Amino acid sequence: MRKTFNYFNSTLLQYISILILGIVIPQPGNTTPGGCNASQAFPYISPQGQIHRDEPVWVIQHNAHVYDDNNSQIDKVKFGTKFFAKWRRNGLIQVQLGDRRDPLGWIDASALLCRNFPIREYGLERKVFIKANMRTVTAYPHPSRDSCAEGGCKELPRFDRYFIVDETMPGNIAQGRYLLSMAYNLSQLVHITQPLVGWVNKTSTIPWNTGLGLRPKTDVRIYSTLEQAWQHNPIQGIKIIGGAYWYTLSMRLPVLDRIYYKTQLFYKVAINYRRGEAYIPVSDQLEEEIEISQRQLDDWIQLLRPSNFSSGSPQQQRDAFVRKLGQQIQSYIGGPEIETTQSYQEYIQRSGFLPVRQNSPFLQYTLAEINAMEPCVFMQLKNWVTGHHNILTSISQNPANEPIFTEDLNNGGRSCFTTNPKDQRLPRLIYNRESRRLRPDNATYGTYQYAHRLHHGTTLYWLPTRFLP
């Protein structure tokens, strides 16, 4: 009875306010991960409600109501409008256009997006492809309504890729919608002013959560079923041209999953054909690569810098390395200290900020394991970390050249012998400071490099996963 009574009073109060006073009492909306009504939407806010924030906020519900200081509706704003947040009060955000001195008014926090980067999972930005087997896919200007009034909807091309900046019903891929963006960074736009695409039904998309792609070194074939891929019948497969020209492209064959079938390992990939998905056997003909941003590349270079190692004995170098690396990662993530029994890979993945290499020879270790490491093994680890710092620095400085290095897992190439399984996975890295051009000598056109600048100004890299530490 109490719940019914409270709801009745609340509804009646709103109704009377509208009829008699002309006042609208905003009702709280559903909280989404990127909405401005999320608990951590404004980390820097005064006790009085003043917001200290330089990044913009975005309208994510078409015809969102604008209220004056007395909660009376004075205007409506379109989906995708860009504002700057000034104050927060009772679920409302006071907003201001960038070129105006006076605030426009107050908007319900649930109608605004505070996130300016894609949602991350295990350090990777979440992305989707529009399903290739659908004739048209509609992007709506509202998280739950299907209205396309006033031209608020967009029809999206098949197999286009977008970033996910918000979603309804998180964790459920069969229900709800994704809010999609063309841009990686909504706060730094170069060539576009309206980066938000709209809300798309999740069932109309193919989630690409791995961030992995395949670069065929030679011609390969992909298959519509696992059985066809296992049989490897060239008549059934679709031929994919391989070679160095893939360095001129800003996309790879997107890896959706790895699947074992009849004791063989296959990649499940997204393709721009009617089925939308295909399978390809894992082989040396394919280079597994990962898409990372310029900022993520710079952060890895910073975390691996040689200054983490002090001079002195191996024990002194190890103590300095453990201390400095832990401090840097903790400062970067802004989280608690790493536990002694927690691997660096697990710690970084939980933060959701940096992509990591699967089964990393370096990040597999826990803090306790590095502290107990034999001096000769630690010196090999030091060599590994320094080598990968040089590899990533070389790519950042000259993305058109391939760094030259080798990894030796044979006992004859080791600086010491060990029976520890993790130590046995740590190869001896030999880095050659020379590099070679990615562009073939017979190439007549195209830019061959790891870095690709997208149309909205963001630079993304496709790097072989073996380049990551």
ZARO-48685 format. One record per residue (C-alpha): x, y, z. Coordinates in steps of 0.25 Angstrom, whole numbers, padded with zeros to 4 digits, always signed. Layout:
REM residues N
XYZ;...
//
This chain:
REM residues 469
+0000+0000+0000;+0011+0010+0003;+0018+0008-0010;+0004+0011-0017;+0001+0023-0009;+0015+0029-0011;+0014+0027-0026;+0000+0033-0026;+0004+0045-0019;+0016+0047-0028;+0008+0046-0040;-0003+0055-0035;+0007+0065-0031;+0013+0066-0045;-0001+0066-0051;-0006+0078-0043;+0008+0085-0045;+0006+0084-0060;-0009+0089-0060;-0008+0100-0050;+0006+0105-0049;+0011+0101-0063;+0023+0095-0056;+0029+0082-0060;+0036+0073-0049;+0046+0065-0057;+0045+0050-0055;+0058+0041-0053;+0062+0033-0065;+0069+0020-0066;+0084+0020-0062;+0093+0016-0074;+0108+0014-0073;+0111+0027-0080;+0100+0035-0076;+0102+0048-0067;+0093+0042-0056;+0103+0031-0054;+0110+0032-0040;+0124+0035-0045;+0119+0044-0057;+0125+0057-0050;+0138+0054-0042;+0141+0068-0039;+0128+0075-0034;+0127+0085-0022;+0118+0082-0010;+0109+0093-0016;+0108+0086-0029;+0117+0094-0038;+0123+0085-0048;+0138+0086-0052;+0139+0079-0065;+0146+0083-0079;+0140+0072-0087;+0126+0074-0094;+0113+0066-0091;+0104+0062-0102;+0089+0061-0103;+0085+0046-0105;+0070+0047-0105;+0063+0055-0117;+0055+0067-0112;+0061+0066-0098;+0053+0077-0090;+0061+0089-0085;+0056+0096-0072;+0058+0109-0066;+0062+0112-0051;+0048+0109-0047;+0047+0096-0054;+0038+0101-0064;+0040+0096-0078;+0045+0106-0088;+0051+0099-0099;+0055+0086-0106;+0068+0081-0112;+0071+0071-0123;+0079+0058-0121;+0094+0060-0123;+0094+0075-0118;+0107+0078-0111;+0108+0086-0098;+0117+0089-0086;+0112+0085-0072;+0112+0096-0062;+0104+0092-0049;+0096+0080-0044;+0084+0080-0036;+0073+0070-0033;+0076+0061-0045;+0077+0073-0054;+0090+0078-0061;+0091+0093-0065;+0097+0094-0079;+0103+0104-0087;+0106+0105-0102;+0121+0107-0105;+0120+0120-0112;+0110+0127-0102;+0113+0133-0088;+0099+0130-0082;+0094+0116-0079;+0083+0111-0088;+0076+0104-0076;+0075+0091-0069;+0074+0077-0075;+0071+0064-0069;+0084+0057-0066;+0079+0044-0072;+0077+0051-0085;+0092+0055-0086;+0104+0047-0089;+0116+0049-0081;+0126+0039-0087;+0135+0044-0098;+0142+0031-0101;+0137+0017-0104;+0133+0007-0093;+0145-0001-0090;+0146-0016-0087;+0159-0022-0083;+0166-0010-0088;+0160-0010-0102;+0150+0000-0107;+0137-0007-0110;+0132-0007-0125;+0122-0013-0134;+0119-0016-0148;+0106-0014-0155;+0101-0028-0159;+0103-0030-0173;+0091-0039-0175;+0081-0028-0172;+0076-0019-0183;+0075-0007-0174;+0078-0004-0160;+0072+0009-0153;+0079+0017-0143;+0069+0024-0134;+0071+0037-0126;+0065+0031-0114;+0070+0019-0105;+0056+0012-0105;+0046+0019-0115;+0045+0016-0129;+0040+0030-0134;+0047+0036-0146;+0040+0049-0145;+0047+0062-0151;+0057+0053-0158;+0064+0048-0145;+0067+0034-0150;+0079+0030-0159;+0080+0018-0168;+0093+0011-0166;+0101+0004-0177;+0104-0011-0175;+0117-0015-0169;+0121-0001-0165;+0129-0001-0152;+0125+0008-0140;+0130+0011-0126;+0120+0008-0114;+0119+0020-0105;+0107+0016-0097;+0097+0005-0096;+0084+0001-0089;+0083-0012-0082;+0098-0015-0080;+0102-0029-0080;+0090-0033-0089;+0094-0035-0104;+0080-0039-0108;+0072-0027-0103;+0074-0013-0102;+0082-0003-0111;+0096+0002-0113;+0099+0017-0115;+0109+0018-0126;+0119+0028-0130;+0127+0030-0142;+0138+0037-0134;+0148+0030-0124;+0149+0043-0116;+0137+0052-0115;+0144+0063-0108;+0154+0065-0120;+0148+0066-0133;+0155+0070-0146;+0146+0068-0158;+0132+0065-0152;+0123+0073-0143;+0113+0062-0141;+0120+0049-0137;+0108+0042-0130;+0101+0032-0140;+0089+0028-0131;+0083+0017-0123;+0084+0003-0130;+0077-0010-0126;+0088-0019-0121;+0082-0030-0130;+0085-0022-0142;+0100-0022-0139;+0112-0032-0138;+0120-0028-0125;+0135-0027-0128;+0141-0028-0114;+0154-0034-0116;+0161-0023-0123;+0168-0033-0132;+0169-0034-0147;+0176-0043-0157;+0186-0038-0167;+0187-0049-0178;+0202-0050-0182;+0198-0058-0194;+0185-0062-0201;+0176-0070-0192;+0162-0075-0192;+0151-0073-0182;+0139-0082-0180;+0124-0080-0177;+0124-0092-0167;+0134-0099-0157;+0132-0112-0165;+0136-0106-0178;+0148-0099-0171;+0152-0112-0165;+0151-0119-0179;+0159-0108-0185;+0152-0110-0198;+0157-0099-0208;+0144-0100-0216;+0136-0096-0204;+0144-0085-0199;+0145-0070-0202;+0158-0065-0206;+0164-0054-0199;+0176-0047-0206;+0188-0045-0196;+0201-0038-0196;+0207-0025-0192;+0196-0016-0198;+0189-0019-0185;+0198-0008-0179;+0191+0002-0187;+0177-0002-0181;+0172+0004-0168;+0164-0009-0165;+0168-0024-0164;+0159-0037-0164;+0152-0035-0150;+0154-0046-0141;+0141-0049-0133;+0146-0062-0126;+0156-0074-0126;+0149-0087-0127;+0154-0102-0126;+0147-0111-0135;+0151-0126-0137;+0165-0123-0130;+0168-0111-0139;+0168-0096-0136;+0160-0087-0144;+0158-0072-0145;+0143-0067-0145;+0143-0054-0153;+0134-0043-0158;+0132-0041-0173;+0124-0032-0182;+0116-0043-0188;+0102-0048-0186;+0105-0057-0175;+0113-0047-0168;+0123-0057-0161;+0133-0067-0166;+0144-0077-0161;+0158-0078-0165;+0169-0088-0159;+0180-0082-0151;+0193-0083-0158;+0206-0076-0161;+0200-0069-0173;+0192-0060-0164;+0198-0049-0155;+0189-0047-0143;+0189-0032-0140;+0182-0022-0130;+0177-0009-0132;+0181+0002-0122;+0181+0017-0121;+0192+0027-0121;+0190+0030-0106;+0190+0015-0103;+0203+0013-0110;+0209+0025-0103;+0205+0020-0090;+0212+0006-0092;+0224+0013-0096;+0224+0022-0084;+0221+0010-0075;+0233+0002-0081;+0243+0013-0081;+0257+0009-0077;+0258+0018-0065;+0250+0008-0058;+0263+0001-0056;+0274+0007-0047;+0288+0004-0047;+0295-0006-0037;+0293-0020-0035;+0282-0029-0041;+0275-0029-0027;+0276-0013-0026;+0271-0012-0041;+0260-0022-0038;+0255-0014-0025;+0255-0001-0033;+0247-0008-0045;+0237-0014-0036;+0235-0001-0028;+0235+0009-0040;+0226+0000-0049;+0216-0002-0039;+0215+0013-0035;+0214+0016-0050;+0203+0006-0053;+0195+0010-0040;+0196+0025-0044;+0192+0022-0058;+0180+0014-0054;+0176+0022-0041;+0173+0009-0034;+0178+0001-0022;+0192-0005-0021;+0195-0017-0028;+0194-0030-0019;+0206-0038-0018;+0199-0050-0023;+0193-0043-0035;+0199-0044-0048;+0202-0031-0055;+0193-0035-0067;+0181-0037-0058;+0183-0024-0051;+0184-0016-0064;+0172-0024-0070;+0163-0020-0058;+0166-0006-0060;+0161-0006-0075;+0170+0004-0080;+0181-0003-0087;+0181-0015-0097;+0190-0026-0093;+0196-0038-0100;+0190-0051-0098;+0199-0060-0089;+0209-0049-0089;+0223-0054-0085;+0225-0042-0076;+0211-0039-0070;+0209-0053-0066;+0217-0051-0054;+0212-0047-0040;+0219-0037-0031;+0224-0048-0022;+0229-0056-0034;+0238-0045-0039;+0243-0042-0024;+0247-0057-0023;+0253-0058-0037;+0267-0063-0040;+0276-0051-0043;+0279-0057-0057;+0264-0059-0060;+0262-0044-0056;+0273-0039-0065;+0266-0047-0076;+0253-0040-0072;+0260-0027-0072;+0265-0029-0086;+0251-0033-0091;+0244-0020-0085;+0255-0011-0091;+0254-0018-0104;+0239-0016-0105;+0241-0001-0101;+0250+0000-0113;+0241-0007-0122;+0229+0002-0119;+0237+0015-0119;+0242+0011-0133;+0228+0009-0138;+0223+0022-0131;+0235+0030-0138;+0234+0023-0151;+0221+0015-0154;+0225+0013-0168;+0237+0004-0164;+0237-0010-0158;+0246-0012-0145;+0255-0024-0146;+0256-0033-0134;+0257-0048-0131;+0252-0056-0120;+0260-0069-0115;+0253-0079-0106;+0264-0090-0108;+0272-0093-0096;+0285-0090-0104;+0280-0076-0106;+0276-0074-0091;+0285-0066-0081;+0282-0076-0071;+0274-0089-0069;+0262-0091-0061;+0251-0101-0058;+0240-0091-0055;+0229-0092-0066;+0227-0077-0066;+0242-0074-0067;+0243-0084-0079;+0232-0076-0086;+0241-0064-0085;+0250-0063-0098;+0263-0056-0100;+0260-0044-0108;+0270-0039-0118;+0266-0025-0123;+0273-0019-0136;+0273-0004-0136;+0272-0004-0151;+0258-0006-0158;+0252-0008-0172;+0242-0002-0180;+0228-0008-0180;+0226-0002-0194;+0231-0013-0205;+0241-0008-0215;+0231-0011-0226;+0219-0003-0220;+0214+0008-0229;+0204+0015-0219;+0199+0015-0205;+0204+0018-0191;+0209+0006-0185;+0210+0007-0170;+0205+0003-0156;+0198+0016-0153;+0185+0020-0160;+0178+0034-0158;+0163+0032-0158;+0154+0043-0165;+0150+0049-0151;+0164+0052-0148;+0168+0040-0139;+0180+0032-0141;+0180+0017-0139;+0190+0006-0140;+0190-0008-0145;+0201-0015-0138;+0205-0030-0138;+0201-0035-0124;+0216-0040-0123;+0220-0026-0122;+0213-0023-0109;+0220-0027-0096;
//
